[in-house]
Amino acid sequence: MKTILLFLFACTATYAQEFNVTRGGLTAKGDNSQYYILESFEGIPADSLYANAKRYVQKNYGTLGNSIKADDANKSISFTTANVGMKTIKKGNADVTYLSNYTGNIEIKDGKAKIAYTNVDVFANGADNTKESFPFASYWNKKGKVVQPEIKKVVEDHFNASTRLIVAALKDPNIGAKTTGW
């Protein structure tokens, strides 16, 4: 059991960049003034990172109301989402599904990528099909104490998992590779 826990800790420790929910939005964990995270991809040129990012975005965000919002070849790509399911939680006798709409931004340079999420709208559809919004500022009371830790954790888990998937896709040498005709 200790070996399994050590392995899981080692796997998660290699990914240090994460987002934290603050009243103002998603910020880099440990630096609330930074609304993005930076990832290094030593030795990977911007055009390869961009090709991987574009293919990933097209594959994972190109349908169901999601779309590419801006595309600046070899520099950046932005996409918008609609009704992305984050997590379903049992509350009493009902299941509550938390959803979000947001804009994802990936900026590329040689060996680096900046990832950010803006215009984040977190909500749940009620039993009578009404939208209940959960703006970031509502997770805290006036004294600064977190009063909605469950929703805060759902949001952080979702965006950190999404970021890990983007980072993995950017590292994948095959995702944006050109075919050679063989």
N, CA, C and O of each residue as an XYZ file, in Angstrom:
728
protein
N       0.815     -1.191      0.000
C       0.000      0.000      0.000
C       0.866      1.265      0.000
O       0.573      2.222     -0.717
N       1.932      1.263      0.809
C       2.821      2.421      0.851
C       3.477      2.644     -0.499
O       3.689      3.787     -0.904
N       3.801      1.567     -1.198
C       4.433      1.674     -2.510
C       3.485      2.342     -3.505
O       3.901      3.189     -4.294
N       2.224      1.959     -3.462
C       1.233      2.544     -4.367
C       1.065      4.030     -4.069
O       1.023      4.839     -4.996
N       0.969      4.400     -2.808
C       0.835      5.809     -2.439
C       2.057      6.608     -2.845
O       1.926      7.735     -3.322
N       3.243      6.048     -2.666
C       4.470      6.721     -3.063
C       4.500      6.922     -4.569
O       4.895      7.986     -5.045
N       4.083      5.901     -5.331
C       4.039      6.005     -6.780
C       3.076      7.103     -7.215
O       3.419      7.915     -8.074
N       1.873      7.141     -6.636
C       0.888      8.160     -6.984
C       1.393      9.556     -6.633
O       1.191     10.503     -7.393
N       2.041      9.681     -5.496
C       2.597     10.979     -5.110
C       3.681     11.413     -6.093
O       3.732     12.579     -6.484
N       4.539     10.489     -6.492
C       5.608     10.809     -7.448
C       5.032     11.242     -8.784
O       5.550     12.164     -9.414
N       3.966     10.587     -9.222
C       3.340     10.936    -10.502
C       2.719     12.323    -10.457
O       2.842     13.094    -11.408
N       2.061     12.635     -9.369
C       1.413     13.941     -9.277
C       2.425     15.039     -8.957
O       2.196     16.200     -9.296
N       3.511     14.702     -8.327
C       4.509     15.709     -7.969
C       5.245     16.229     -9.190
O       5.780     17.337     -9.149
N       5.291     15.474    -10.266
C       6.002     15.925    -11.454
C       5.237     17.028    -12.169
O       5.813     17.729    -13.001
N       3.978     17.197    -11.873
C       3.177     18.246    -12.480
C       2.940     19.314    -11.423
O       1.986     19.228    -10.650
N       3.812     20.322    -11.391
C       3.763     21.317    -10.333
C       2.798     22.461    -10.637
O       2.246     23.057     -9.713
N       2.587     22.776    -11.911
C       1.741     23.901    -12.278
C       0.269     23.519    -12.145
O      -0.197     22.581    -12.793
N      -0.448     24.239    -11.314
C      -1.874     24.006    -11.140
C      -2.591     25.326    -10.959
O      -1.984     26.349    -10.641
N      -3.905     25.283    -11.168
C      -4.744     26.447    -10.941
C      -5.392     26.365     -9.565
O      -5.646     25.284     -9.035
N      -5.645     27.525     -9.016
C      -6.315     27.683     -7.741
C      -7.477     28.647     -7.983
O      -7.315     29.629     -8.707
N      -8.627     28.388     -7.399
C      -9.758     29.299     -7.531
C      -9.612     30.414     -6.495
O      -9.440     30.160     -5.302
N      -9.686     31.648     -6.978
C      -9.713     32.822     -6.106
C     -10.994     33.590     -6.418
O     -11.710     33.247     -7.359
N     -11.276     34.601     -5.653
C     -12.471     35.406     -5.916
C     -12.440     36.030     -7.304
O     -13.487     36.250     -7.914
N     -11.254     36.314     -7.797
C     -11.109     36.968     -9.101
C     -11.024     36.027    -10.285
O     -11.077     36.473    -11.431
N     -10.896     34.743    -10.034
C     -10.816     33.788    -11.139
C      -9.819     32.686    -10.853
O      -9.436     32.451     -9.707
N      -9.408     32.017    -11.909
C      -8.412     30.949    -11.787
C      -7.022     31.569    -11.842
O      -6.694     32.298    -12.778
N      -6.211     31.277    -10.836
C      -4.851     31.800    -10.797
C      -3.875     30.644    -10.595
O      -4.255     29.545    -10.191
N      -2.616     30.923    -10.885
C      -1.581     29.915    -10.662
C      -1.471     29.670     -9.160
O      -1.408     30.604     -8.362
N      -1.452     28.396     -8.802
C      -1.332     28.048     -7.386
C      -0.026     28.635     -6.859
O       1.040     28.402     -7.428
N      -0.114     29.387     -5.786
C       1.073     29.999     -5.192
C       1.336     31.417     -5.673
O       2.174     32.109     -5.094
N       0.640     31.874     -6.724
C       0.814     33.239     -7.217
C      -0.530     33.758     -7.712
O      -0.861     33.622     -8.890
N      -1.298     34.349     -6.810
C      -2.649     34.800     -7.148
C      -2.684     35.979     -8.107
O      -3.768     36.395     -8.517
N      -1.535     36.530     -8.476
C      -1.515     37.622     -9.448
C      -1.374     37.092    -10.875
O      -1.500     37.854    -11.833
N      -1.121     35.825    -11.016
C      -0.866     35.215    -12.327
C      -2.093     34.398    -12.745
O      -2.369     33.353    -12.157
N      -2.827     34.868    -13.754
C      -4.055     34.203    -14.194
C      -3.796     33.183    -15.307
O      -4.657     32.953    -16.156
N      -2.648     32.597    -15.297
C      -2.247     31.600    -16.285
C      -1.161     30.736    -15.676
O      -0.603     31.064    -14.628
N      -0.865     29.629    -16.342
C       0.290     28.838    -15.951
C       1.210     28.739    -17.157
O       0.768     28.800    -18.305
N       2.487     28.587    -16.877
C       3.493     28.422    -17.926
C       4.035     27.008    -17.855
O       4.322     26.496    -16.772
N       4.171     26.388    -18.995
C       4.762     25.058    -19.073
C       5.951     25.118    -20.011
O       5.905     25.786    -21.044
N       7.012     24.420    -19.652
C       8.203     24.352    -20.492
C       8.220     23.044    -21.270
O       7.886     21.981    -20.746
N       8.612     23.150    -22.514
C       8.736     21.997    -23.412
C      10.077     22.122    -24.119
O      10.147     22.382    -25.321
N      11.129     21.932    -23.353
C      12.476     22.153    -23.849
C      12.724     21.382    -25.145
O      12.459     20.183    -25.242
N      13.239     22.109    -26.133
C      13.603     21.495    -27.396
C      12.464     21.321    -28.386
O      12.689     20.835    -29.495
N      11.246     21.704    -28.019
C      10.122     21.569    -28.953
C       9.835     22.950    -29.546
O       9.509     23.880    -28.808
N       9.954     23.094    -30.863
C       9.732     24.397    -31.487
C       8.266     24.824    -31.444
O       7.365     24.000    -31.287
N       8.053     26.120    -31.586
C       6.709     26.696    -31.502
C       5.756     26.085    -32.518
O       4.590     25.850    -32.200
N       6.230     25.821    -33.744
C       5.314     25.286    -34.750
C       4.804     23.898    -34.379
O       3.655     23.568    -34.673
N       5.632     23.087    -33.743
C       5.194     21.758    -33.305
C       4.215     21.865    -32.140
O       3.199     21.172    -32.115
N       4.518     22.728    -31.181
C       3.609     22.926    -30.050
C       2.265     23.449    -30.539
O       1.213     23.000    -30.087
N       2.308     24.400    -31.464
C       1.081     24.960    -32.013
C       0.267     23.888    -32.754
O      -0.947     23.800    -32.571
N       0.924     23.083    -33.580
C       0.222     22.028    -34.321
C      -0.441     21.045    -33.356
O      -1.577     20.626    -33.576
N       0.267     20.677    -32.289
C      -0.302     19.774    -31.288
C      -1.493     20.424    -30.577
O      -2.520     19.783    -30.358
N      -1.343     21.696    -30.222
C      -2.426     22.422    -29.543
C      -3.646     22.511    -30.445
O      -4.766     22.259    -30.001
N      -3.443     22.865    -31.697
C      -4.576     23.027    -32.607
C      -5.297     21.698    -32.830
O      -6.527     21.646    -32.810
N      -4.548     20.647    -33.039
C      -5.175     19.336    -33.252
C      -5.949     18.912    -31.997
O      -7.061     18.392    -32.101
N      -5.366     19.131    -30.817
C      -6.044     18.769    -29.568
C      -7.343     19.559    -29.411
O      -8.383     18.990    -29.080
N      -7.283     20.865    -29.649
C      -8.461     21.716    -29.504
C      -9.533     21.305    -30.509
O     -10.708     21.206    -30.155
N      -9.142     21.066    -31.746
C     -10.122     20.651    -32.756
C     -10.788     19.333    -32.370
O     -11.999     19.177    -32.522
N      -9.998     18.395    -31.876
C     -10.528     17.077    -31.521
C     -11.421     17.134    -30.282
O     -12.459     16.474    -30.238
N     -11.030     17.908    -29.286
C     -11.720     17.878    -27.998
C     -12.702     19.018    -27.766
O     -13.572     18.919    -26.901
N     -12.574     20.090    -28.523
C     -13.454     21.234    -28.299
C     -14.131     21.706    -29.583
O     -14.691     22.802    -29.607
N     -14.095     20.926    -30.625
C     -14.619     21.361    -31.914
C     -16.061     21.002    -32.188
O     -16.525     21.173    -33.315
N     -16.789     20.509    -31.197
C     -18.177     20.100    -31.425
C     -19.073     20.541    -30.282
O     -18.610     21.105    -29.290
N     -20.329     20.283    -30.432
C     -21.337     20.505    -29.375
C     -21.333     21.922    -28.804
O     -21.344     22.096    -27.586
N     -21.317     22.916    -29.656
C     -21.373     24.296    -29.196
C     -20.028     24.884    -28.835
O     -19.940     26.066    -28.506
N     -18.991     24.092    -28.890
C     -17.651     24.589    -28.634
C     -17.054     25.029    -29.969
O     -17.411     24.489    -31.015
N     -16.161     25.991    -29.938
C     -15.578     26.428    -31.198
C     -14.248     27.120    -30.986
O     -13.941     27.620    -29.904
N     -13.461     27.133    -32.068
C     -12.224     27.899    -32.045
C     -12.606     29.363    -32.205
O     -13.284     29.739    -33.161
N     -12.170     30.171    -31.274
C     -12.529     31.590    -31.238
C     -11.491     32.426    -31.993
O     -11.843     33.348    -32.728
N     -10.222     32.098    -31.806
C      -9.135     32.826    -32.462
C      -7.999     31.856    -32.749
O      -7.729     30.942    -31.970
N      -7.344     32.071    -33.872
C      -6.278     31.174    -34.298
C      -5.192     32.011    -34.961
O      -5.371     32.501    -36.076
N      -4.080     32.171    -34.280
C      -2.941     32.923    -34.802
C      -1.811     31.918    -35.025
O      -1.121     31.530    -34.083
N      -1.634     31.508    -36.257
C      -0.719     30.418    -36.614
C       0.624     30.505    -35.894
O       1.306     31.530    -35.919
N       0.975     29.400    -35.256
C       2.231     29.205    -34.531
C       2.417     30.121    -33.324
O       3.507     30.180    -32.755
N       1.357     30.841    -32.927
C       1.464     31.741    -31.779
C       0.429     31.453    -30.698
O       0.775     31.361    -29.520
N      -0.842     31.309    -31.088
C      -1.877     31.105    -30.073
C      -3.140     30.523    -30.691
O      -3.379     30.602    -31.896
N      -3.927     29.943    -29.813
C      -5.241     29.435    -30.196
C      -6.165     29.604    -28.988
O      -5.790     29.304    -27.855
N      -7.367     30.084    -29.252
C      -8.372     30.263    -28.202
C      -9.629     29.514    -28.618
O      -9.955     29.432    -29.802
N     -10.326     28.972    -27.633
C     -11.545     28.230    -27.913
C     -12.583     28.545    -26.848
O     -12.252     28.843    -25.700
N     -13.840     28.472    -27.250
C     -14.933     28.680    -26.313
C     -15.654     27.358    -26.104
O     -15.672     26.497    -26.984
N     -16.240     27.215    -24.941
C     -16.958     25.985    -24.615
C     -18.388     26.317    -24.212
O     -18.708     27.447    -23.844
N     -19.227     25.309    -24.290
C     -20.618     25.465    -23.877
C     -21.057     24.223    -23.114
O     -20.946     23.103    -23.613
N     -21.549     24.430    -21.914
C     -22.127     23.356    -21.093
C     -21.201     22.157    -20.887
O     -21.608     21.009    -21.069
N     -19.976     22.429    -20.515
C     -19.021     21.359    -20.238
C     -19.331     20.757    -18.872
O     -19.320     21.466    -17.866
N     -19.603     19.471    -18.830
C     -19.875     18.800    -17.566
C     -18.597     18.661    -16.756
O     -17.603     18.127    -17.247
N     -18.620     19.140    -15.518
C     -17.430     19.044    -14.677
C     -17.520     17.847    -13.741
O     -16.591     17.043    -13.671
N     -18.632     17.724    -13.021
C     -18.782     16.614    -12.087
C     -20.224     16.552    -11.605
O     -20.895     17.576    -11.477
N     -20.687     15.342    -11.341
C     -22.010     15.136    -10.756
C     -21.823     14.673     -9.317
O     -21.068     13.742     -9.040
N     -22.527     15.342     -8.411
C     -22.420     15.050     -6.981
C     -23.810     14.742     -6.443
O     -24.788     15.404     -6.791
N     -23.879     13.739     -5.598
C     -25.143     13.361     -4.955
C     -25.383     14.318     -3.787
O     -24.555     14.431     -2.884
N     -26.517     14.999     -3.816
C     -26.917     15.889     -2.720
C     -28.306     15.479     -2.289
O     -29.287     15.733     -2.988
N     -28.383     14.847     -1.138
C     -29.664     14.326     -0.670
C     -30.120     13.202     -1.582
O     -29.400     12.221     -1.772
N     -31.298     13.338     -2.141
C     -31.830     12.322     -3.048
C     -31.598     12.664     -4.520
O     -31.995     11.910     -5.408
N     -30.958     13.796     -4.771
C     -30.796     14.245     -6.154
C     -29.327     14.291     -6.563
O     -28.440     14.486     -5.731
N     -29.091     14.110     -7.849
C     -27.762     14.291     -8.418
C     -27.677     15.713     -8.959
O     -28.563     16.163     -9.686
N     -26.600     16.419     -8.597
C     -26.381     17.770     -9.089
C     -25.165     17.728    -10.003
O     -24.072     17.338     -9.591
N     -25.374     18.137    -11.249
C     -24.280     18.176    -12.219
C     -23.819     19.615    -12.368
O     -24.602     20.503    -12.706
N     -22.530     19.833    -12.111
C     -21.930     21.151    -12.278
C     -21.394     21.247    -13.697
O     -20.713     20.347    -14.189
N     -21.716     22.354    -14.335
C     -21.327     22.606    -15.716
C     -20.574     23.922    -15.780
O     -20.594     24.710    -14.835
N     -19.907     24.152    -16.906
C     -19.230     25.434    -17.068
C     -19.154     25.819    -18.538
O     -19.151     24.972    -19.431
N     -19.095     27.106    -18.752
C     -18.786     27.712    -20.037
C     -17.523     28.525    -19.792
O     -17.391     29.160    -18.745
N     -16.601     28.514    -20.734
C     -15.377     29.287    -20.549
C     -14.644     29.451    -21.872
O     -14.985     28.828    -22.878
N     -13.638     30.295    -21.843
C     -12.737     30.463    -22.977
C     -11.377     29.926    -22.547
O     -10.852     30.311    -21.502
N     -10.817     29.047    -23.349
C      -9.473     28.531    -23.109
C      -8.497     29.230    -24.044
O      -8.793     29.445    -25.219
N      -7.339     29.581    -23.517
C      -6.319     30.279    -24.304
C      -4.990     29.550    -24.166
O      -4.534     29.275    -23.056
N      -4.376     29.241    -25.298
C      -3.054     28.616    -25.300
C      -2.152     29.484    -26.157
O      -2.354     29.601    -27.366
N      -1.149     30.097    -25.521
C      -0.162     30.898    -26.246
C       1.123     30.087    -26.345
O       1.522     29.420    -25.390
N       1.756     30.148    -27.490
C       2.903     29.294    -27.791
C       4.135     30.130    -28.118
O       4.043     31.153    -28.797
N       5.276     29.686    -27.631
C       6.605     30.164    -28.026
C       7.482     28.939    -28.122
O       7.091     27.862    -27.670
N       8.657     29.080    -28.699
C       9.582     27.944    -28.740
C       9.816     27.428    -27.332
O      10.300     28.161    -26.471
N       9.472     26.164    -27.095
C       9.728     25.517    -25.821
C       8.840     25.940    -24.667
O       9.091     25.547    -23.528
N       7.791     26.744    -24.934
C       6.941     27.223    -23.842
C       5.496     27.346    -24.291
O       5.210     27.573    -25.466
N       4.593     27.191    -23.333
C       3.173     27.431    -23.564
C       2.576     28.102    -22.334
O       2.893     27.751    -21.198
N       1.713     29.067    -22.585
C       0.973     29.745    -21.522
C      -0.489     29.318    -21.671
O      -1.081     29.480    -22.738
N      -1.066     28.773    -20.599
C      -2.433     28.277    -20.626
C      -3.267     29.070    -19.629
O      -2.886     29.241    -18.471
N      -4.423     29.552    -20.107
C      -5.312     30.342    -19.256
C      -6.755     30.019    -19.595
O      -7.073     29.600    -20.708
N      -7.616     30.223    -18.617
C      -9.053     30.071    -18.800
C      -9.710     31.365    -18.339
O      -9.483     31.821    -17.218
N     -10.524     31.953    -19.208
C     -11.192     33.208    -18.885
C     -12.692     33.069    -19.101
O     -13.165     32.065    -19.633
N     -13.422     34.078    -18.686
C     -14.881     34.109    -18.841
C     -15.527     32.831    -18.304
O     -16.436     32.279    -18.923
N     -15.055     32.373    -17.163
C     -15.546     31.124    -16.588
C     -16.902     31.356    -15.926
O     -17.052     32.222    -15.064
N     -17.879     30.566    -16.346
C     -19.235     30.615    -15.803
C     -19.562     29.213    -15.299
O     -19.735     28.289    -16.094
N     -19.646     29.056    -13.982
C     -19.948     27.762    -13.366
C     -21.409     27.771    -12.948
O     -21.889     28.738    -12.358
N     -22.116     26.683    -13.260
C     -23.533     26.625    -12.935
C     -23.998     25.180    -12.815
O     -23.288     24.240    -13.173
N     -25.217     25.035    -12.297
C     -25.887     23.731    -12.219
C     -27.324     23.965    -12.650
O     -27.898     25.024    -12.397
N     -27.890     22.978    -13.293
C     -29.305     23.063    -13.666
C     -30.125     22.439    -12.556
O     -29.897     21.294    -12.166
N     -31.082     23.201    -12.051
C     -31.929     22.734    -10.964
C     -32.955     21.725    -11.439
O     -33.076     21.465    -12.637
N     -33.693     21.157    -10.497
C     -34.711     20.151    -10.793
C     -35.780     20.697    -11.733
O     -36.330     19.957    -12.548
N     -36.071     21.980    -11.621
C     -37.076     22.581    -12.502
C     -36.429     23.182    -13.752
O     -37.030     24.010    -14.437
N     -35.202     22.756    -14.036
C     -34.440     23.163    -15.222
C     -34.047     24.641    -15.206
O     -33.847     25.242    -16.262
N     -33.935     25.228    -14.012
C     -33.442     26.592    -13.892
C     -31.944     26.560    -13.645
O     -31.426     25.638    -13.014
N     -31.265     27.560    -14.142
C     -29.807     27.645    -14.016
C     -29.443     28.323    -12.695
O     -29.867     29.446    -12.424
N     -28.654     27.626    -11.881
C     -28.150     28.192    -10.627
C     -26.669     28.481    -10.823
O     -25.872     27.560    -11.000
N     -26.298     29.761    -10.793
C     -24.911     30.167    -11.040
C     -24.089     30.120     -9.767
O     -24.601     30.319     -8.665
N     -22.809     29.852     -9.942
C     -21.855     29.804     -8.838
C     -20.624     30.635     -9.197
O     -19.572     30.075     -9.507
N     -20.743     31.977     -9.157
C     -19.572     32.815     -9.448
C     -18.491     32.604     -8.388
O     -18.792     32.292     -7.236
N     -17.241     32.775     -8.785
C     -16.120     32.504     -7.876
C     -16.236     33.242     -6.552
O     -15.930     32.673     -5.504
N     -16.667     34.480     -6.575
C     -16.750     35.269     -5.339
C     -17.726     34.656     -4.331
O     -17.618     34.926     -3.135
N     -18.675     33.838     -4.794
C     -19.670     33.253     -3.888
C     -19.118     32.089     -3.063
O     -19.812     31.588     -2.177
N     -17.906     31.654     -3.330
C     -17.329     30.525     -2.593
C     -16.829     30.947     -1.217
O     -16.517     30.093     -0.388
N     -16.746     32.280     -0.957
C     -16.251     32.806      0.304
C     -17.304     33.677      0.968
O     -18.157     34.261      0.299
N     -17.233     33.757      2.314
C     -18.099     34.705      3.012
C     -17.362     36.038      3.157
O     -16.244     36.189      2.664
N     -17.984     36.994      3.827
C     -17.395     38.336      3.964
C     -16.097     38.327      4.762
O     -15.261     39.217      4.605
N     -15.929     37.318      5.623
C     -14.718     37.226      6.434
C     -13.580     36.502      5.724
O     -12.489     36.373      6.278
N     -13.824     36.029      4.501
C     -12.783     35.358      3.735
C     -12.719     33.855      3.926
O     -11.800     33.205      3.429
N     -13.683     33.298      4.637
C     -13.719     31.849      4.862
C     -14.445     31.167      3.694
O     -15.486     31.642      3.241
N     -13.891     30.062      3.219
C     -14.517     29.318      2.133
C     -15.797     28.677      2.662
O     -15.763     27.899      3.616
N     -16.929     29.012      2.035
C     -18.220     28.473      2.456
C     -18.777     27.451      1.463
O     -19.757     26.768      1.759
N     -18.165     27.348      0.313
C     -18.566     26.352     -0.679
C     -17.335     25.566     -1.142
O     -16.968     25.615     -2.315
N     -16.698     24.838     -0.207
C     -15.464     24.135     -0.562
C     -15.680     23.031     -1.600
O     -14.785     22.740     -2.393
N     -16.854     22.424     -1.594
C     -17.122     21.339     -2.535
C     -17.108     21.842     -3.979
O     -16.516     21.210     -4.853
N     -17.758     22.975     -4.226
C     -17.797     23.535     -5.582
C     -16.414     24.051     -5.969
O     -15.976     23.863     -7.104
N     -15.734     24.693     -5.042
C     -14.378     25.188     -5.307
C     -13.474     24.032     -5.733
O     -12.695     24.170     -6.677
N     -13.570     22.908     -5.051
C     -12.751     21.737     -5.382
C     -13.141     21.162     -6.748
O     -12.267     20.762     -7.517
N     -14.426     21.116     -7.053
C     -14.880     20.619     -8.362
C     -14.261     21.461     -9.473
O     -13.758     20.925    -10.461
N     -14.300     22.778     -9.307
C     -13.765     23.690    -10.319
C     -12.256     23.501    -10.456
O     -11.748     23.364    -11.568
N     -11.539     23.492     -9.335
C     -10.083     23.314     -9.397
C      -9.718     21.971    -10.022
O      -8.838     21.909    -10.880
N     -10.377     20.910     -9.605
C     -10.092     19.578    -10.159
C     -10.336     19.548    -11.661
O      -9.531     19.001    -12.415
N     -11.442     20.134    -12.091
C     -11.777     20.119    -13.522
C     -10.722     20.859    -14.352
O     -10.213     20.321    -15.335
N     -10.399     22.083    -13.958
C      -9.465     22.873    -14.766
C      -8.038     22.347    -14.671
O      -7.285     22.456    -15.638
N      -7.651     21.786    -13.542
C      -6.324     21.177    -13.446
C      -6.235     19.916    -14.304
O      -5.210     19.672    -14.942
N      -7.294     19.118    -14.322
C      -7.308     17.928    -15.179
C      -7.284     18.332    -16.652
O      -6.568     17.722    -17.446
N      -8.052     19.343    -17.023
C      -8.061     19.823    -18.407
C      -6.685     20.322    -18.817
O      -6.231     20.071    -19.933
N      -6.028     21.026    -17.912
C      -4.691     21.541    -18.195
C      -3.693     20.403    -18.363
O      -2.851     20.447    -19.260
N      -3.776     19.385    -17.511
C      -2.875     18.235    -17.645
C      -3.053     17.548    -18.999
O      -2.079     17.102    -19.605
N      -4.294     17.466    -19.469
C      -4.546     16.860    -20.784
C      -3.959     17.708    -21.906
O      -3.393     17.170    -22.857
N      -4.086     19.022    -21.803
C      -3.497     19.903    -22.812
C      -1.981     19.764    -22.804
O      -1.366     19.644    -23.864
N      -1.374     19.779    -21.623
C       0.084     19.658    -21.514
C       0.556     18.325    -22.109
O       1.551     18.286    -22.832
N      -0.152     17.249    -21.808
C       0.216     15.943    -22.359
C       0.115     15.954    -23.883
O       0.969     15.392    -24.569
N      -0.926     16.592    -24.409
C      -1.092     16.663    -25.864
C       0.018     17.493    -26.501
O       0.492     17.157    -27.587
N       0.434     18.561    -25.848
C       1.509     19.387    -26.400
C       2.828     18.632    -26.446
O       3.641     18.853    -27.344
N       3.044     17.742    -25.484
C       4.279     16.951    -25.434
C       4.288     15.807    -26.427
O       5.358     15.314    -26.783
N       3.120     15.370    -26.886
C       3.003     14.199    -27.748
C       3.595     14.480    -29.127
O       3.057     15.305    -29.866
N       4.685     13.815    -29.488
C       5.310     14.081    -30.790
C       4.466     13.589    -31.960
O       4.717     13.991    -33.096
N       3.485     12.742    -31.723
C       2.679     12.195    -32.815
C       1.393     12.963    -33.072
O       0.822     12.856    -34.157
N       0.925     13.737    -32.098
C      -0.393     14.361    -32.238
C      -0.423     15.401    -33.365
O      -1.436     15.538    -34.052
N       0.655     16.115    -33.554
C       0.660     17.136    -34.613
C       1.580     16.785    -35.767
O       1.843     17.620    -36.633
N       2.069     15.553    -35.783
C       3.038     15.147    -36.796
C       2.414     15.108    -38.186
O       1.253     14.736    -38.356
N       3.205     15.499    -39.162
C       2.761     15.436    -40.546
C       3.004     14.031    -41.067
O       3.973     13.376    -40.685
N       2.123     13.577    -41.935
C       2.325     12.253    -42.531
C       3.356     12.378    -43.638
O       3.439     13.402    -44.316
N       4.130     11.336    -43.808
C       5.188     11.356    -44.812
C       4.790     10.639    -46.091
O       5.562     10.615    -47.050
N       3.616     10.064    -46.120
C       3.155      9.387    -47.325
C       3.516      7.919    -47.355
O       3.215      7.238    -48.335
N       4.143      7.416    -46.328
C       4.526      5.991    -46.305
C       3.357      5.141    -46.015
O       3.483      3.918    -45.955
